[in-house]
Each structure stands twice: as structure tokens, then as C-alpha cells.
Amino acid sequence: MAGPRTTTKGKARPRPVAAVRDGDTPNVVRLSTSAAPVAVEKVPLFSIDDVEYGMPATIRPNVALKYLRMVRTQGGDVAEAWLLEEVLGAEAYEALMEYDQLTVDQLNQVMAIVRDHVLGQAEQQRAGNG
């Protein structure tokens, strides 16, 4: 078996991938930025003084991709801070940030729920179960 092909700078080049075809037509994933936004269903995440704050029930898969890249390139702490703000939205993030009695344990619990929700949904979708 031949080793990986390299560029003149010594970096491995990806092997060409044969197009997947259905008959004579290649299967192409077509993406559109003109799709109408859909209403976001929320699930409860935390409450402060009986005011409930939530996160989207379904997380867009690109959020997980951005998070994973950020973990690799900027570290877990930066990535988790970004993910928390991205998933909670401005209102819930502000409420949590302004809650002076927030403990490290409470913050870690919220962050773990968000992280598990995002990565769990991405894994389910990848496995075809979501």
C-alpha cells in the first residue's frame, strides 16, 4: 500500500474522492442561504427568581462544528464561553452573567448541560437518529 502523497512542503495532500453517483447524476448536497427562518422551540435550562430561561430544543449542527474548531484552535475555556453565549442568546446570557449569587458549581452545571445538548444532538444526527 502506498504512503500518503505529500506536497512540496511535506504536508499530506488529501486523496481524490470519486463522486458518488446515482445513475449518471452526481449526488450533490445543495445548500441555500435563502431558506426562511423557522420558529425556535425552547427547552428550560435554568431559572432565576422564578423567571425561566431556555435553550433551543434543536441545535443547528454548524454550532457544534464551530465549537469543536474553537476547542482545537483557541482552547476549551474560550470555546465553552462562546458556546454558552451562542446557545443561550443575549437575554439568558445577560441574566446569568448579572446573577451575583451564581456559584462555580451552578455555572459548570449549566455549561455541561449546554455542551452535552449540542454535542449529543450532533452525534445523534451523524448516526441518523435525530
C-alpha positions in Angstrom: 0.0 0.0 0.0 1.4 3.4 -1.0 2.1 6.0 1.7 0.3 9.4 1.7 1.0 11.7 -1.1 2.8 14.9 0.0 3.1 18.4 -1.3 6.4 20.0 -2.0 6.2 21.5 1.6 5.9 18.0 3.1 2.2 18.3 4.1 0.0 15.4 3.3 -2.5 16.0 0.4 -5.9 14.5 0.6 -6.6 11.7 -1.8 -9.1 12.4 -4.5 -12.6 11.2 -3.8 -14.7 9.7 -6.5 -18.0 11.4 -7.0 -20.9 9.4 -5.6 -23.4 8.9 -8.4 -27.0 7.9 -8.8 -27.0 6.6 -12.4 -25.4 9.4 -14.4 -26.2 12.1 -12.0 -23.8 13.0 -9.2 -25.3 13.3 -5.7 -24.7 16.9 -4.7 -25.6 18.5 -1.4 -27.4 21.7 -2.2 -27.4 24.4 0.5 -29.4 27.6 0.3 -29.0 30.8 2.4 -32.4 32.0 1.3 -34.3 29.5 3.5 -36.9 31.1 5.7 -36.1 31.2 9.4 -38.0 28.7 11.5 -39.5 29.3 14.9 -37.2 28.1 17.6 -38.7 25.8 20.2 -37.0 26.3 23.6 -36.5 23.9 26.5 -35.9 25.1 30.0 -32.3 25.4 31.2 -32.3 27.5 34.4 -34.4 29.9 36.3 -33.6 33.0 38.4 -36.3 34.1 40.8 -38.9 32.0 39.0 -38.1 33.5 35.6 -37.3 30.6 33.3 -34.6 30.8 30.7 -34.1 28.2 28.0 -32.1 27.0 25.1 -33.2 25.8 21.6 -34.6 22.3 21.7 -32.8 21.6 18.5 -29.3 22.9 17.9 -28.0 23.7 14.4 -25.2 21.2 13.5 -22.9 24.1 12.4 -22.9 25.3 16.1 -21.2 22.0 17.1 -18.7 22.4 14.2 -17.8 25.9 15.3 -17.5 24.8 18.9 -15.2 21.8 18.0 -13.0 24.0 15.8 -12.8 26.6 18.6 -11.8 23.9 21.1 -8.9 22.9 18.8 -7.8 26.4 17.8 -8.5 28.5 20.9 -8.9 26.1 23.8 -11.8 24.6 25.8 -12.4 27.6 28.0 -12.8 30.1 25.2 -14.9 27.6 23.2 -17.3 26.9 26.1 -17.7 30.6 26.9 -18.6 31.2 23.2 -21.0 28.1 23.1 -22.8 29.3 26.2 -23.5 32.7 24.8 -24.4 31.3 21.4 -26.9 28.8 22.7 -28.4 30.9 25.5 -28.9 34.0 23.4 -28.4 37.5 24.7 -31.2 37.7 27.2 -30.5 34.5 29.1 -26.7 35.0 28.9 -27.1 38.5 30.4 -29.4 37.2 33.1 -26.9 34.5 34.1 -24.0 37.0 33.9 -25.7 39.5 36.1 -26.8 37.0 38.7 -24.3 37.9 41.5 -25.1 34.7 43.6 -24.0 32.4 40.7 -21.6 29.7 42.0 -18.9 28.0 40.1 -20.8 24.7 40.5 -24.0 26.2 39.1 -22.2 27.7 36.1 -20.4 24.4 35.5 -23.7 22.6 35.6 -25.3 24.9 33.1 -22.3 24.7 30.8 -22.2 20.9 31.0 -25.9 20.7 30.1 -25.4 23.0 27.1 -22.3 21.2 25.9 -23.9 17.8 26.2 -27.0 19.0 24.4 -25.1 20.4 21.5 -22.7 17.5 21.1 -25.3 14.9 21.8 -27.6 16.2 19.1 -24.7 16.4 16.6 -23.8 12.8 17.4 -27.4 11.6 17.0 -27.8 13.4 13.7 -24.5 12.0 12.5 -25.7 8.5 13.4 -29.0 9.1 11.7 -31.1 9.0 14.9 -32.0 12.7 15.0 
